[in-house]
Structure formats: structure tokens, C-alpha cells
Amino acid sequence: MAQGEYKVADISLADFGRREISLAEVEMPGLMSCREEFGGLVAGLKGARVSGSLHMTIQTAVLIETLTELGADVRWCSCNVFSTQDHAAAAIARDSAAVFAWKGESLEEYWECTLLALTFTKDDGSGTGPDIIVDDGGDMTLMIHEGHKAEIEYAKDKTLPDPASTDNAELKCVYRIIARELPKDPKRWQKLVTRCHGVSEETTTGVHRLYQMEKEGKLLLAAINVNDSVTKSKFDNLYGCRHSLPDGINRATDVMIAGKRVLICGFGDVGKGCAQAMKAAGAIVYVTEIDPICALQAAMEGFPVVRVSTVISSIDIVITATGNVGIITLDLMSKMKNNSIVGNIGHFDNEIEIEKIQKATKRINIKPQVDRFVFPDGHGIIILAEGRLLNLSCATGHPSFVMSASFTNQTLAQVGGGCTSDNVYIC
Ligand SMILES: NC(=O)c1ccc[n+]([C@@H]2O[C@H](COP(=O)([O-])OP(=O)(O)OC[C@H]3O[C@@H](n4cnc5c(N)ncnc54)[C@H](O)[C@@H]3O)[C@@H](O)[C@H]2O)c1
């Protein structure tokens, strides 16, 4: 047990975290049944090293403690710089597992935490890596693949990855860390790939990344697609976002949603939940879609399907839920009304052109995760969580009950993943 090893905001929050974890356990019957049904230690997980990269919330705390109760040795980081609930991280760090996560990490810190979660204290003869991985969005998987690629290059001619070779701020951090660590152990990532049974991936975008890597023949690990399990995507993505989108908007801005014009970009599982929530709150809801079936579904639900460019100047709140990039551009944002709100519930910070608006406007921080960006003509827009998941950054993500369904899939995947070595499953 890697107990006592942690980097969290404030370990004295552990009692508060523990009290909320005990409330969440009652609302997470799936996870609690796993503990009961598997009756303590599970062959596949007993002594298994599990590394997780998934929002360090109260609900995730119940997942971690399910894995530790089934016998796993767990190390954890968050998959989002803003989503950690510090009291949850403190309780887990004190009581159950090694945790490296706090709310408001810098990008550098985020990737250092990912490295720490992947690095077990002792080399057990097969290296310091994990036996199984829980990933959400694919960042942990990305670091392993980039590390492995770098080792192959390094073995040829001592070339190290160059942070200056990319404009991507995240990749710069990854390259910097890998270059720093590589000379210390030039086989670290290869040993990890050899020992690791696989990764269970939580979300749509992470799964897309995995399929892409598999198609290109680059996927080095067996992978379990947890997202496409019906009891994950048709519950968490839909009903979870239906709950946590208004929660995020309310906590961030307290603006009256009723009567406002809301644009939901993407009408997949997440978009459907968002559109329902905004309609229920009394908003006039528009949808954009590129998939004809999803567009038709939106129309059948009574939502006008529009182009962003034709409605943007009359919209009060725009929410991206596509998992795609460059949905709300700087040009579109410049046409929005004064104090209109822009938020993303899809993935990472790529759906909204954050870097460009930061360069083109004056940023006024209203409070953590809420900024007003003022254009040269004096009008401004409010962007939530710098374009990162607003439900996990401005609020606390999905409620326990829906996360119980998602994380029961994760637990089953981990139990299965611990017993196998070279299969690719859909959970
Ligand atoms: N914030 C959360 O709590 C949370 C929870 C689950 C999933 N997610 C993330 O949300 C995103 C969406 O997930 P999903 O399960 O709804 O995926 P999905 O594939 O079911 O839906 C995405 C939809 O967006 C549409 N789309 C893609 N590009 C578009 C564009 N340019 N304009 C308009 N529509 C476009 C697609 O056609 C699709 O229907 C993913 O990135 C996923 O990882 C977030």
C-alpha cells in the first residue's frame, strides 16, 4: 500500500472528505455490491498495481476504495487541472492510496502528477510501472506511448524529445518530463508496457484516441472501452450531464436560465442531456449537429437545428458537447452579446478557441474558473473554466448514483483486465 505518499492541497480536509465519502457510499450501490459480491480480495486485483487518471472527486474516492478493498495497490491523479475536490483527495491520501491531485494545478504540475501516479515506489523486478490503468480521456495512455516512442529513438542515437518541436502546451510538458527522466532509466516505459495488462478507458474522446491508435498500429496496451457500455454512456453522459450542466452554470454565474437563448453544440449523449436540462430550466434551446441522425433526433425533440454562425449573435449561453475541436472560434465569440456565457462540457479545452481569445482580449478574473474577456470595443463575454469541463470545474461533476453505474463498469473492467494479458474488450 502506497499509503502516506501524496501531494494534495490540504491533508487536514481528510475528515470532511471522509464524511462526504460515507454519504456517497449509500448512493453508490453498484460499487458497494462489487465489494460485497467479490467478497474481499479478487485474484486479478490482489497485489495488482493500479494507476488511475480520473477526476479526483468524492465519487472517484468510492471507486478507489472499492479497488483497494479488492486488493489493489492504487496511485491516482486527476485528468483535469480544475476537477479535484480537495477534501476527497485528502481523505484518500490519508486512508487508502497514493494521490497526486489538487484543484487548480498548472499544466506542468498536472503532467508531473501523471508521472507520479504512474511510478510505484519500489521496482519489483519488472519496473516501477502499474499492472493496470484506469484512464479518462487518454492522458495517462498518451504519456506511456510518448515515453515508449522516445525510448526507441533514444536507443538509436541518444535523441531526446524536444519541447520546442511542438506548439501544443500539453505536449511540451510531456516531452520535457520524458526528456528529463529518460537518461535515468532508458527502459522505464518499455518495462511498463511489458508488465501492464491494459487500460480501461472512461470517456468518448479517450476511446476515440484508442481506436485511432489501434487503426494506425500504434496501440501498445490491451484496452477496455468502458464508455460504450450502455450503463455508462447512456446514463453518465446523458443524465449525469443533465444534472451537472445547470449546476456548473449556476455555481459559476447564478444567471437566470429561464427565458435565455441557449445553444448546445453536439446532440450526442452529452448534448442530449444538456439540451433537456436547459429546456427544463425554461430556456429557448437550439442545437447544432453534423450527424444527420442526431440532428433528426434533435428536431424530433422540438429543438431547432441551426448553424452556429446564423444564431450566435442572439445567443445568451453556448455550451459545446461535441468532443471535436475549434467549435466556438474567436470570430464567433467576438459576435456574441455582452456578458453572454461560453462553456464546454465536451472534452479538454479544444472546443473553444481559448488561446486566441486570451491574446485578443483583456481578461478579468471574476472568481476561480470564471473569467470575463473584454474585446477592444468594450463588450465582453464570460468563459467558464478556461474552456475546460465546466461541470467538473465550476461544480462537482456528476452525482454519486450515476457515477456508481459508470464506476461499476470500471471495476468489472479492472477485475477482468487484471486476469488477462492480451485481449481487447468492449466492457
Ligand atoms: N463533462 C462530462 O462530464 C462528460 C461526460 C461524458 C462525456 N464527456 C465528453 O463529452 C464529449 C461528447 O461525448 P458524447 O458521449 O456525447 O459523444 P457523442 O459522440 O455521443 O456525441 C458528440 C456529438 O457531437 C457531434 N459533433 C461532432 N462535431 C460536431 C460539430 N463540429 N458541430 C456539431 N456537432 C458535432 C457528433 O456528430 C455527435 O453526435 C466527449 O468529448 C466526451 O469525452 C464529458
The ligand as an SDF file (V2000), in Angstrom:
LIG
                    3D

 44 48  0  0  0  0  0  0  0  0999 V2000
  -18.2750   16.6080  -18.9020 N   0  0  0  0  0  0  0  0  0  0  0  0
  -18.5950   15.3680  -18.6520 C   0  0  0  0  0  0  0  0  0  0  0  0
  -18.9390   15.0360  -17.5320 O   0  0  0  0  0  0  0  0  0  0  0  0
  -18.5670   14.3610  -19.7560 C   0  0  0  0  0  0  0  0  0  0  0  0
  -19.1760   13.1200  -19.5450 C   0  0  0  0  0  0  0  0  0  0  0  0
  -19.1290   12.1970  -20.5820 C   0  0  0  0  0  0  0  0  0  0  0  0
  -18.5060   12.5110  -21.7680 C   0  0  0  0  0  0  0  0  0  0  0  0
  -17.8980   13.7160  -21.9230 N   0  0  0  0  0  0  0  0  0  0  0  0
  -17.2330   14.1270  -23.1730 C   0  0  0  0  0  0  0  0  0  0  0  0
  -18.2220   14.8310  -23.9390 O   0  0  0  0  0  0  0  0  0  0  0  0
  -17.9490   14.7020  -25.3320 C   0  0  0  0  0  0  0  0  0  0  0  0
  -19.1790   14.1780  -26.0510 C   0  0  0  0  0  0  0  0  0  0  0  0
  -19.4780   12.8840  -25.5760 O   0  0  0  0  0  0  0  0  0  0  0  0
  -20.7220   12.0600  -26.1140 P   0  0  0  0  0  0  0  0  0  0  0  0
  -20.7100   10.7820  -25.3660 O   0  0  0  0  0  0  0  0  0  0  0  0
  -21.9310   12.9120  -26.1400 O   0  0  0  0  0  0  0  0  0  0  0  0
  -20.2100   11.8010  -27.6130 O   0  0  0  0  0  0  0  0  0  0  0  0
  -21.1240   11.5210  -28.8800 P   0  0  0  0  0  0  0  0  0  0  0  0
  -20.2190   11.0170  -29.9290 O   0  0  0  0  0  0  0  0  0  0  0  0
  -22.3160   10.7180  -28.4610 O   0  0  0  0  0  0  0  0  0  0  0  0
  -21.6680   12.9910  -29.2510 O   0  0  0  0  0  0  0  0  0  0  0  0
  -20.9260   14.0040  -29.8480 C   0  0  0  0  0  0  0  0  0  0  0  0
  -21.8210   14.6130  -30.9250 C   0  0  0  0  0  0  0  0  0  0  0  0
  -21.2120   15.8010  -31.3990 O   0  0  0  0  0  0  0  0  0  0  0  0
  -21.4460   15.8590  -32.7940 C   0  0  0  0  0  0  0  0  0  0  0  0
  -20.4430   16.7240  -33.4190 N   0  0  0  0  0  0  0  0  0  0  0  0
  -19.1390   16.4460  -33.6980 C   0  0  0  0  0  0  0  0  0  0  0  0
  -18.5560   17.5020  -34.2820 N   0  0  0  0  0  0  0  0  0  0  0  0
  -19.5030   18.4670  -34.3640 C   0  0  0  0  0  0  0  0  0  0  0  0
  -19.5000   19.7950  -34.8600 C   0  0  0  0  0  0  0  0  0  0  0  0
  -18.4210   20.3280  -35.4290 N   0  0  0  0  0  0  0  0  0  0  0  0
  -20.6520   20.5040  -34.7650 N   0  0  0  0  0  0  0  0  0  0  0  0
  -21.7640   19.9640  -34.2100 C   0  0  0  0  0  0  0  0  0  0  0  0
  -21.8310   18.7160  -33.7420 N   0  0  0  0  0  0  0  0  0  0  0  0
  -20.7090   17.9770  -33.8030 C   0  0  0  0  0  0  0  0  0  0  0  0
  -21.3340   14.4100  -33.2600 C   0  0  0  0  0  0  0  0  0  0  0  0
  -21.9930   14.2170  -34.5000 O   0  0  0  0  0  0  0  0  0  0  0  0
  -22.0100   13.6610  -32.1080 C   0  0  0  0  0  0  0  0  0  0  0  0
  -23.3810   13.4540  -32.3350 O   0  0  0  0  0  0  0  0  0  0  0  0
  -16.7440   13.7580  -25.4160 C   0  0  0  0  0  0  0  0  0  0  0  0
  -15.5800   14.5310  -25.5410 O   0  0  0  0  0  0  0  0  0  0  0  0
  -16.7460   13.0350  -24.0800 C   0  0  0  0  0  0  0  0  0  0  0  0
  -15.4510   12.5790  -23.7690 O   0  0  0  0  0  0  0  0  0  0  0  0
  -17.9490   14.6600  -20.9510 C   0  0  0  0  0  0  0  0  0  0  0  0
  1  2  1  0
  2  3  2  0
  2  4  1  0
  4  5  1  0
  4 44  2  0
  5  6  2  0
  6  7  1  0
  7  8  2  0
  8  9  1  0
  8 44  1  0
  9 10  1  0
  9 42  1  0
 10 11  1  0
 11 12  1  0
 11 40  1  0
 12 13  1  0
 13 14  1  0
 14 15  2  0
 14 16  1  0
 14 17  1  0
 17 18  1  0
 18 19  2  0
 18 20  1  0
 18 21  1  0
 21 22  1  0
 22 23  1  0
 23 24  1  0
 23 38  1  0
 24 25  1  0
 25 26  1  0
 25 36  1  0
 26 27  1  0
 26 35  1  0
 27 28  2  0
 28 29  1  0
 29 30  1  0
 29 35  2  0
 30 31  1  0
 30 32  2  0
 32 33  1  0
 33 34  2  0
 34 35  1  0
 36 37  1  0
 36 38  1  0
 38 39  1  0
 40 41  1  0
 40 42  1  0
 42 43  1  0
M  CHG  2   8   1  16  -1
M  END
$$$$
